[in-house]
């Protein structure tokens, strides 16, 4: 049985009036171990015939069998497997991949056969040594002469065994000396038992073959053999590997080749990543800025008192009669304080007046409160002490002043503690100074004093009713539920709802909702830049597929499956997006560091979730927008890809 059998092969190109009949009823039978030269003038159809024989192209009609296997109904991957196991190609233009070394070019067919790195590298080095290229293993094609590149191409053809060697004008691009060396190698391959099918237009080259087939205008016009005796062939194809390790190795190799492609085209890779970098940096920065501003606002609210309920007389802050309503009492505070879910309560009253120390008179406000007031309002002591329950009980004439009062009333070198000041001509001893309130709700120029509410009501203002109540709810209690309970208690005591409440938790929730909505809005706008970046990735990858069409053709010719091509280009797209995403995150962190130096009021707050989400998003964009270019690459016809310039 013949190794290669072609019956009535026809090949047409084009459609309609432009349809051209390139091959006309070709019938060829080639035995194993033969050396066949196909000769003809340019346009005669000899290269088309070789492409069909090499399974790079398919005939329009007719049958083509290899070792008894019909090829017309084979899938793309089965055709690739046949090329990988049985064929080796020696191209006129070498078709080496410029970004990888001679060793890696030679070893490439074994990558798709699943051979491990050590084994294929050892065989590649052996073949290069055998072909006179020892010491050139790490050289890239651009660092080799034309003859050396062709020898690398021959070594690649032999990598998986190369039972059938297809040589397309193997000396066409070489000088006479290099051409003679290449033909000597081909003769040696013939002697070693390889089946050689060579296409040439040079009669002198063709004459070196055992059999010469001449084609003219798509028809065989002569078929002559020097001898009918064919040398026995013992050429063995490399054994392909399967199993879990095979798929792992295929992924690792695709990953490695993707890295090589990215590094080999740095500028294109950078431009591809630019949209992703900007988009990710924008999203992470906006989220961090929104989170930082939210934390700042919430900190300001917390500085007013966390989980607290403030109770005021009247119907609301806009109630004109509010100042005339005097219904809240100390007894109300004591009753609320007995509720199981209340941690503490403090009544408070306030009044304005003249503050005097030595020869200085200033306008100030004094707040009468209970001992728990400072804890409820999150006021921190800077020096001295706060008044306690005993001071409240004894109507003690003590006062705690804020930092603004201390700086305005006392010289810088004077310690306020222990000093006696007058408020409305009533003497009060300074026992503590509060820390500066660094928040948007406080820190004004007003002068504030704090004294026991009994002292203020009994000795200064003469009021019998309090102006407000501050209730601190226990941490494990829902403040909304607590507010409802306090409200019901006061209505029961007063007989009517002559008061209103302000729940710090409600304010907190409102601000969280508002800032969250703003962050979502801005993030959505920033996400648009990510989508634009993703479209950029898709466009650049489409350009990349176009630029590397010949490379794709070479990979397919030496046995790459469609999945191998799809996997490589998809990994490239994902890697570009991941690298762009990580770079965008780092850029955002740099922006945050710069922001922290320029703005002291608050800082950007980066969350691990937003960073992981950003990188995950960039990966998803790589998959989403990289799939179509990768799919297009995997569907290319090998011969069309090889013919692309």
QUIPEWO-V498599 format. One record per pair of residues at least 12 apart in sequence whose C-alpha atoms are under 7 Angstrom apart, sorted by the first residue. I is the first residue (numbers start at 0). J is the second residue. D is the distance in Angstrom with one decimal. If there is no record, write none. Layout:
i;j;d
I;J;D
I;J;D
This chain:
i;j;d
1;28;6.2
1;29;5.9
1;30;4.8
1;31;6.8
1;66;6.7
2;29;5.9
2;30;5.1
2;31;5.3
2;65;5.6
2;66;4.7
3;28;5.6
3;29;5.0
3;30;6.7
3;64;5.9
3;65;4.8
3;66;6.4
4;27;5.9
4;28;4.6
4;29;6.6
4;63;5.8
4;64;5.3
4;65;6.6
5;25;6.9
5;26;5.1
5;27;5.0
5;28;6.3
5;62;5.9
5;63;4.6
5;64;6.6
6;25;6.4
6;26;4.7
6;27;6.9
6;61;5.7
6;62;5.3
6;63;6.5
7;24;4.1
7;25;5.0
7;26;5.5
7;61;4.8
7;62;6.9
8;22;6.9
8;23;6.6
8;24;4.9
8;25;4.7
8;26;6.7
8;58;6.2
8;60;5.8
8;61;4.3
8;62;6.5
9;22;4.9
9;23;5.0
9;24;5.3
9;25;6.7
9;58;5.9
9;59;5.6
9;60;5.2
9;61;6.3
10;22;4.9
10;58;5.1
10;59;4.8
10;60;6.9
11;59;6.2
21;44;5.8
21;217;5.2
22;44;6.2
22;217;4.2
22;218;6.4
23;217;5.4
23;218;5.5
25;218;6.6
25;219;6.9
31;194;5.8
31;232;6.9
32;192;5.2
32;193;5.4
32;194;4.2
32;229;6.2
32;230;5.8
32;231;6.3
32;232;5.5
33;194;5.1
33;195;6.3
33;229;6.0
34;189;6.6
34;194;5.9
34;195;4.6
34;196;6.1
34;208;5.4
34;209;5.2
34;210;6.2
35;195;6.0
35;196;4.8
35;197;6.2
35;208;5.8
35;209;6.2
35;210;4.7
35;211;5.8
36;196;5.9
36;197;4.7
36;198;5.8
36;205;5.3
36;208;5.8
36;210;6.1
36;211;4.8
36;212;6.1
37;197;6.0
37;198;4.8
37;199;6.4
37;211;6.0
37;212;4.8
37;213;5.8
38;198;6.0
38;199;5.2
38;200;5.3
38;205;6.7
38;212;6.1
38;213;4.8
38;214;6.2
39;200;5.4
39;213;5.7
39;214;5.1
39;215;6.1
40;200;5.8
43;214;6.1
43;215;4.9
43;216;4.7
43;217;5.5
44;214;7.0
44;216;6.8
44;217;5.1
45;198;6.7
45;214;6.4
46;198;6.7
53;165;7.0
54;78;6.6
55;556;6.7
55;637;5.5
55;638;5.2
56;638;5.9
76;560;5.2
76;561;6.4
79;555;6.6
79;558;4.6
79;559;6.2
79;560;5.9
80;558;5.9
82;556;6.8
82;557;6.3
82;558;5.4
83;108;6.6
83;159;6.9
83;557;5.6
83;558;4.1
84;159;6.3
84;236;5.9
84;237;6.9
85;161;5.6
85;162;5.1
85;163;5.9
85;236;6.5
86;161;5.0
86;162;6.0
86;163;4.9
86;164;5.8
87;156;3.8
87;157;6.1
87;161;4.6
87;163;6.2
87;164;4.7
87;165;6.1
88;156;5.2
88;164;5.9
88;165;4.9
88;166;6.0
89;152;5.8
89;153;5.8
89;156;6.5
89;165;6.0
89;166;4.6
89;167;6.2
89;169;6.3
90;166;6.1
90;167;5.1
90;168;7.0
90;169;6.1
91;167;5.5
91;168;5.1
91;169;4.9
91;170;6.8
91;171;6.0
91;172;6.2
92;172;6.7
93;148;6.5
93;149;5.6
93;152;5.8
94;553;6.5
95;140;6.8
95;152;7.0
96;550;6.6
97;139;6.4
97;140;5.7
97;141;6.9
98;139;7.0
98;259;6.9
98;263;6.0
99;139;5.9
100;136;6.7
100;137;5.0
100;138;5.2
100;139;4.3
100;140;6.9
101;136;5.2
101;137;5.9
101;138;5.7
101;139;5.7
101;140;6.6
101;151;6.5
102;120;6.8
102;123;5.8
102;124;6.5
102;136;4.9
102;137;6.3
104;155;6.7
105;123;5.7
105;151;6.4
105;154;5.9
105;155;4.0
105;158;6.5
106;119;5.7
106;120;6.4
106;123;5.6
106;155;6.6
106;158;6.5
108;158;6.6
108;159;6.5
108;557;5.5
108;558;6.3
109;158;6.7
109;159;6.1
111;558;6.5
111;559;5.7
112;239;4.9
112;240;6.6
113;239;5.9
113;240;5.2
113;245;5.5
113;248;6.8
113;249;6.7
114;239;6.9
114;240;6.6
123;158;6.8
124;136;6.7
126;154;5.6
127;151;6.9
127;154;6.3
130;150;6.5
145;173;6.3
146;173;6.4
146;177;5.2
159;236;5.7
159;237;4.9
160;234;6.6
160;235;5.7
160;236;4.3
160;237;5.7
161;236;6.8
162;193;5.3
162;194;6.2
162;234;5.8
162;236;6.7
163;193;6.0
163;194;4.7
163;195;6.0
164;193;6.8
164;194;6.1
164;195;4.9
164;196;6.1
165;195;6.2
165;196;5.0
165;197;5.8
166;196;6.2
166;197;4.5
166;198;6.2
167;197;5.9
167;198;5.0
167;199;6.9
168;198;5.6
168;199;4.9
192;230;6.6
192;231;6.2
192;232;4.1
192;233;6.2
192;234;6.2
193;232;6.5
193;234;6.4
209;224;5.7
209;225;5.4
209;226;6.9
210;223;5.6
210;224;4.1
210;225;6.2
211;223;5.4
211;224;6.4
253;566;6.7
253;567;5.0
254;567;6.8
254;570;6.4
257;567;6.0
257;570;6.5
257;571;5.1
268;575;7.0
271;535;6.5
271;536;5.3
271;539;6.1
272;575;5.9
272;576;6.3
272;579;4.9
273;579;7.0
274;529;6.9
274;531;6.9
274;532;3.9
274;535;6.7
275;529;5.8
275;532;4.9
275;533;6.8
275;576;6.4
275;579;5.4
275;580;6.2
275;617;7.0
276;579;4.8
276;580;5.8
276;582;6.1
276;583;4.2
277;583;6.3
278;525;6.3
278;526;6.7
278;528;4.9
278;529;4.5
278;532;6.8
279;529;6.7
279;580;5.8
279;583;5.0
279;584;6.5
279;613;6.1
280;583;4.3
280;584;5.6
280;586;6.1
280;587;4.8
281;525;5.8
282;522;5.7
282;525;5.3
282;526;6.5
283;584;6.7
283;587;6.4
283;609;6.4
283;610;6.6
283;613;6.9
284;587;5.4
285;521;6.8
285;522;6.4
286;518;6.2
286;522;6.7
287;603;5.0
287;604;4.6
287;605;4.8
288;603;4.7
288;604;6.4
289;514;6.9
289;518;5.4
290;604;5.7
291;601;6.8
291;602;5.8
291;603;4.6
291;604;4.5
293;511;6.8
293;514;6.1
295;601;6.5
297;507;6.4
299;438;5.1
299;439;6.3
299;440;6.6
300;507;6.9
302;376;6.7
302;377;5.3
303;376;5.0
303;377;6.1
304;375;5.2
304;376;4.2
304;377;5.2
305;503;6.7
306;471;6.2
306;472;5.8
306;478;6.4
306;503;6.1
306;504;5.9
307;375;6.9
307;469;6.9
307;470;5.5
307;471;4.5
307;472;6.0
307;502;6.2
307;503;5.6
308;469;5.9
308;470;5.0
308;471;6.5
308;482;7.0
308;500;6.7
308;501;5.7
308;502;4.6
308;503;6.4
309;467;7.0
309;468;5.7
309;469;4.7
309;470;6.2
309;500;5.6
309;501;5.1
309;502;6.4
310;467;5.5
310;468;4.9
310;469;6.4
310;498;6.8
310;499;5.9
310;500;4.6
310;501;6.6
311;466;6.6
311;467;4.8
311;468;6.7
311;498;5.5
311;499;5.5
311;500;6.3
312;324;6.1
312;325;6.9
312;326;6.7
312;327;6.6
312;497;6.1
312;498;4.2
312;499;6.3
313;497;5.3
313;498;4.7
313;499;6.3
314;497;6.5
314;498;5.8
314;499;5.6
315;499;5.9
325;464;5.8
326;464;6.6
327;464;5.9
327;465;5.6
327;466;7.0
328;464;5.1
328;465;5.5
329;346;6.2
329;465;6.9
332;344;6.1
332;345;6.5
332;346;6.0
332;468;6.7
335;485;6.7
340;472;6.2
340;473;5.8
340;476;6.5
340;481;6.9
341;471;6.1
341;472;4.6
341;473;5.7
342;471;5.6
342;472;5.4
342;473;5.1
343;371;6.8
343;470;6.1
343;471;5.3
344;371;6.9
344;469;5.6
344;470;4.5
344;471;6.2
345;368;6.2
345;369;4.8
345;371;6.0
345;372;5.6
345;468;6.0
345;469;5.3
345;470;6.7
346;368;5.6
346;369;6.1
346;465;6.5
346;467;6.1
346;468;4.5
346;469;6.3
347;366;6.6
347;367;5.1
347;368;4.3
347;369;7.0
347;452;6.1
347;465;5.8
347;466;6.0
347;467;5.4
347;468;6.0
348;366;5.7
348;367;4.9
348;368;6.6
348;452;6.5
348;465;5.0
348;466;4.7
348;467;6.5
349;364;6.9
349;365;5.6
349;366;4.4
349;367;5.9
349;466;6.9
350;364;5.8
350;365;5.7
350;366;6.9
350;460;6.9
351;363;5.8
351;364;4.4
351;365;6.2
352;364;6.4
352;422;6.7
352;423;5.9
353;422;5.8
353;423;5.6
354;421;5.7
354;422;4.7
354;423;6.7
355;420;6.0
355;421;5.0
355;422;6.4
356;408;6.8
356;420;5.2
356;421;6.5
359;408;7.0
363;445;6.8
363;446;4.9
363;447;6.0
364;446;6.3
364;447;5.1
364;448;6.2
365;447;5.8
365;448;4.5
365;449;5.7
366;448;6.0
366;449;4.8
366;450;6.2
367;449;6.0
367;450;5.0
367;451;5.1
367;452;3.6
367;455;5.4
368;450;6.4
368;451;5.2
368;452;4.4
369;391;6.6
369;451;5.9
369;452;6.1
370;386;6.1
370;387;4.8
370;388;5.5
375;471;5.9
378;433;7.0
379;433;5.8
379;434;5.6
380;432;6.2
380;433;4.4
380;434;5.6
381;432;5.6
381;433;4.9
381;434;4.7
382;431;5.7
382;432;5.4
383;416;6.7
383;430;5.7
383;431;4.1
383;432;6.4
384;430;5.8
384;431;4.8
385;399;6.7
385;430;6.9
385;431;6.0
390;451;6.7
391;451;4.9
391;452;6.8
391;453;5.9
394;451;6.8
394;453;5.3
394;454;4.6
395;454;6.3
396;426;7.0
396;427;4.9
396;428;6.3
396;454;6.5
397;427;5.1
397;428;4.7
397;429;6.0
397;430;6.4
397;450;6.1
398;427;6.0
398;428;5.8
398;429;5.0
398;430;6.0
398;448;6.6
398;449;5.5
398;450;4.7
399;429;5.8
399;430;5.8
399;431;4.7
399;432;5.7
399;448;5.9
399;449;5.0
399;450;6.4
400;431;6.4
400;432;5.1
400;433;6.3
400;447;6.2
400;448;4.6
400;449;6.2
401;432;5.6
401;433;4.8
401;434;6.9
401;447;5.8
401;448;6.5
402;432;6.2
402;433;5.7
402;434;6.0
402;435;5.7
403;444;6.9
403;446;6.0
404;446;5.0
404;447;6.6
415;429;6.5
416;429;5.3
416;430;5.4
416;431;6.3
417;429;5.3
417;430;6.0
478;504;6.8
533;620;5.7
533;624;5.9
534;624;6.5
536;624;6.7
536;625;7.0
537;624;5.0
537;625;5.6
537;628;6.7
540;625;6.9
540;628;6.0
541;628;5.1
544;628;6.8
544;632;6.1
548;640;5.1
548;643;6.4
549;640;5.1
549;641;4.7
549;643;5.7
551;640;6.5
552;637;4.6
552;638;6.7
552;640;4.5
552;641;4.7
553;641;6.5
555;637;5.9
556;637;6.4
561;633;4.7
561;634;6.8
562;633;6.9
564;632;6.6
564;633;5.1
565;629;4.8
565;630;5.6
565;632;6.7
565;633;5.2
568;629;5.0
569;622;6.7
569;625;5.6
569;626;5.9
569;629;5.5
572;621;5.1
572;625;5.1
573;618;5.6
573;621;4.1
573;622;5.9
576;617;5.2
576;618;5.8
576;621;5.4
577;614;6.2
577;617;5.8
577;618;5.5
580;613;6.7
580;614;5.2
580;617;5.5
581;614;6.4
584;610;6.7
591;603;5.8
